[in-house]
Amino acid sequence: MRLIAFFIGLLFTVNGLAEITVGKDSQEDSFNGLSCLERNSNDGVEELWLINFQSERVSHWNRMDVELKEYPITRVNQKTIAWTQVADVHPDINYVYVLDRETMRQSGTQISIDASGKPKVVARWFSECKMLPYTKLIAMIEVEAEKNKK
């Protein structure tokens, strides 16, 4: 049966009835945009991330430096995506993000490491998130980057 299915697929491909493409579209399939708005803030800022499921990396849109900064994903499964961002200026400060993929609710925790090496929770917040198509996220980032040039 598998052999029959293989030959039918091969026949469709040879006759041009099946389209096989690799490139931009397949790249976009492995990327997802993520937009999150903090819930416990009156003047919430929209945070943007680019998630690469293939390499298990997440890139945060850093508005101050006008660049995407990449961090490793520490956990990914059907329910959760988690990652840690280490501050550039203060490497003793970490930001831990956990996104619940079912509710699209994200928790963020700022953790500092004291002089004795013990972690301390400095702040905690929650955000409502939505997934964005790769192309939409990139377009949003390009608009922001252009504004920052002016």
C-alpha positions in Angstrom: 0.0 0.0 0.0 2.8 2.4 0.9 4.5 1.6 -2.4 1.3 2.5 -4.3 1.0 5.8 -2.4 4.7 6.6 -3.2 4.2 6.0 -6.9 1.0 8.1 -7.0 2.8 10.9 -5.4 5.7 10.5 -7.8 3.3 10.5 -10.7 1.7 13.7 -9.5 5.1 15.4 -9.1 6.4 14.3 -12.5 3.2 15.5 -14.2 3.3 18.9 -12.4 0.2 18.2 -10.4 2.0 18.5 -7.1 4.1 21.6 -6.4 7.2 21.2 -4.4 8.8 24.4 -3.2 11.6 25.1 -0.8 12.6 28.6 0.0 10.8 31.7 1.4 7.5 29.9 2.1 9.0 27.0 3.9 11.2 29.5 5.9 8.1 31.4 6.9 6.4 28.2 8.1 9.2 27.6 10.6 8.9 31.2 12.0 6.0 32.7 13.9 5.6 36.3 15.1 4.4 36.9 18.6 2.8 40.2 19.9 2.2 40.6 23.6 0.6 43.5 25.5 1.2 43.7 29.3 -2.1 43.4 31.2 -1.1 45.0 34.5 0.1 48.3 33.0 -2.0 51.3 32.1 0.3 52.3 29.3 1.1 48.9 28.1 3.8 48.5 25.4 3.4 45.9 22.7 6.4 43.6 22.8 7.3 41.7 19.6 9.1 38.4 19.2 10.1 36.2 16.3 10.0 32.5 17.1 12.1 30.1 15.1 10.7 26.6 15.9 13.3 24.9 13.6 16.3 26.3 15.5 14.5 26.7 18.8 15.5 30.4 19.1 13.4 33.4 19.9 14.3 37.0 18.8 13.1 40.0 20.7 12.5 43.3 18.9 14.6 45.7 20.9 13.3 49.2 20.2 16.1 51.0 22.0 18.8 49.4 19.9 16.6 49.0 16.8 17.5 45.3 16.3 16.3 41.8 16.9 18.2 40.1 19.7 18.2 36.3 19.7 17.9 34.0 22.7 17.6 30.2 23.0 14.2 28.6 23.7 14.6 26.6 27.0 11.3 24.7 26.6 8.9 24.1 23.7 6.0 21.6 23.6 2.4 21.6 22.6 1.4 23.7 25.7 4.4 25.9 26.5 7.2 28.0 25.0 9.7 29.3 27.4 12.9 31.4 27.1 15.3 33.5 29.1 16.7 36.8 28.1 19.9 38.0 29.7 20.3 41.8 30.0 23.2 43.2 27.9 24.0 46.0 30.3 23.5 44.1 33.5 24.3 40.4 33.0 23.2 39.6 36.5 19.6 40.4 35.5 17.5 37.8 33.6 14.0 38.0 32.1 12.2 34.6 32.0 9.2 34.4 29.7 6.7 31.5 29.6 3.9 31.5 27.0 0.9 29.3 27.4 0.1 28.3 23.9 -3.5 27.4 24.7 -4.6 30.6 26.5 -2.0 32.8 24.7 -1.1 34.3 28.1 2.5 35.1 28.9 4.1 35.5 32.3 7.3 37.4 32.6 9.7 37.4 35.6 12.7 39.7 36.2 15.3 37.9 38.3 18.5 39.4 39.6 21.4 37.5 41.0 22.7 39.0 44.3 26.4 39.2 45.4 26.2 35.7 47.0 24.8 34.2 43.7 21.2 33.7 44.9 18.4 34.6 42.5 15.8 37.1 43.6 12.5 37.9 41.9 12.4 41.6 41.2 9.2 41.9 39.2 6.5 39.8 37.6 3.9 40.6 35.0 1.4 39.0 32.7 0.6 39.7 29.0 -2.1 38.8 26.5 -0.5 37.6 23.3 -1.3 36.7 19.8 0.6 34.9 17.1 1.3 36.8 13.9 2.3 35.7 10.4 6.0 36.0 9.8 5.4 38.6 7.0 3.1 40.8 9.3 5.7 40.8 12.1 8.5 41.8 9.8 6.4 44.6 8.3 5.7 45.9 11.8 9.4 45.9 12.7 10.3 47.6 9.4 7.8 50.4 10.1 9.2 50.9 13.6 12.8 50.8 12.4 12.0 53.5 9.8 10.4 55.7 12.4 13.5 55.4 14.6 15.7 56.6 11.7 13.9 59.9 11.6 
